[in-house]
Amino acid sequence: MKMARDEPCPNCGKIAQIVTEGDREILRCAACGTERVIVGREEILPIEKKLVAASLILALVLLGILYYISWSMIAHL
Amino acid sequence: MAKERRIDWSSLWKKEDWWAFWLGMLLFILCLATAYGMDIMGWVVKASTWVDAGKAMGPTSKAYAYLGPLGSFIVTWLVLLILTTIGAAAMGWKRSRFVAAFTVIFILTWMCWVIGHNAYIAATDPQKAGVPWSLRMTGEAGYIFALILGLIIGNFFKGFANWLKEAAKPEWFIKTAIVLLGAVVGIKAPTIPPEVLYNYLFRGLCAIVEAYLIYWALVYWVARRYFGFSREWAAPLASGISICGVSAAIATGGAIRARPIVPIMVSSLVIVFAVVELLFLPFLAAGTLHAQPLVAGAWMGLAVKTDGAAVASGELVEALIIGHYPEYEPLKGWIVNAAVTTKIFIDIFIGVWAFILAVVWVYWIERRPGEKVEKLEIWYRFPKFVIGYFLTFFIVFLLTSAAINAYAASLGVTPLELTKEQFKASFAPFNAAVGEMDSFRKIFFALTFFSIGVISDFSTLRREGIGRLALVYFICLFGFIIWIGLLISWLFFHDVHQLFLR
């Protein structure tokens, strides 16, 4: 791990350090504790998978309902 | 993450987010006075599609015609310089440097904006503009020129670019423009004829579901899973490609606390790809969907990613289809309307989406195990300029609706019984006011793209992965977004045109 450069922290605005770890760059802010990968792979959290799946399922259900109502409307016009 | 934070009231005058709100609202209120007979902002300079350079620009309102093109340009520059310098001073930037740099940025941006309005580049109907051919890029080509000139300065004249950086503030400019965008969208909502509003309103909901729940989720997943982008990159990229391009990327960047470079890079890709879409998608739609003209119009609203390019695509599709198939003449106006309505619905939801993302990021994505998150953290993350966007939207929406009702009542009829001309006359003063707001909005948009170019150093962009970002954009846009958009437009709009042909 080595220090790459300084950048303003997107969370608190104070100067944060960018460090490189292998092929990843990580932003670390000593002031507010923010730590995040800015370049390179970042682990996909289970909640991300769930939210993406939930979003797609919800979309299909809503579109199904909307489609049904839509055709009912047109049939009446 | 926040640790027992107190409300910092000084952010009201020290933060760019709030200054975008103040500046946008001030311009909004001053322009709104026009609707009540006090045209105090009509001098704002506006570019028009031109063949004769002498007619390339002028004041937005005829009441200020005496200023001429140069006079309106100088007044616009001076007033914006004073207003932005007050903001810059409050935010602690170097005043004298800001004044000089803003002036240079304003002049260079305006040059690009005017060049982009040349009829050979911008005219969507070359014959009407008096030229034999045109690239049909609309005046939004000016944004591309501004971006290109900015990039040239930012990468080949680095000393000059550094000097300009004190006033090259794309986030501030774009957020101010978004506040004004609320009013521009707000006036369109009540002006959609009532008999169509109900039908289109319903289909607008489908557009929201499609853009926010399908596109966003898929692009986010592709960027994260297959291209290995971090969350900071994947979320603004998903918003940029799926929703309303630039505005959505900036709002998302604020909600998830991304570094400023992230939404800025996404925005520059959005504008470039929107022009690419504009150049071929309307022709594809008109060529293959002429039997379903409203499907073609709605498709443009769902697939083309900036407001201007989406509306221009809708206009092109309408001109091409009605030009080749005169039997669709009764649909004149409705094909564009299908594009505009779907786009408006997608736009309106941006603020809500920024709020949802802020909640998701605070409570699920960035929350560490055992950490207690203050509710106030959501407020800190919520992009404040979005409040301005909603305010201007609802104020204009309510005032315009009230004006239409009052006008109809004065004639002793209901709004539904107004003729087309009467309907237009009923909100004409608000149209003039919003026209002035729109002129300011376009100036701020153009300043944004020039500034993006100035601060975009290719070596930094390479390090951050602009190439891969463009690849994701390309794959998602042409791989599934425009095709899902086509499928859903087909499902919800096919045969609807029969209503207008009866």
Interface residues (C-beta under 8 A of the other chain):
Chain A: E7 P8 P10 N11 L27 C32 G33 T34 R36 V37 I38 V39 G40 R41 E42 I44 L45 I47 E48 L51 V52 S55 L56 L58 A59 L62 L63 L66 Y67 I69 S70 M73 I74 L77
Chain B: M1 A2 K3 N199 F202 R203 L205 C206 V209 E210 L213 I214 W216 A217 L218 Y220 W221 R224 R225 G228 S230 R231 E232 R257 A258 R259 P260 V360 W364 I365 E366 R463 E464 G465 I488 L491 F492 D495 V496 L499
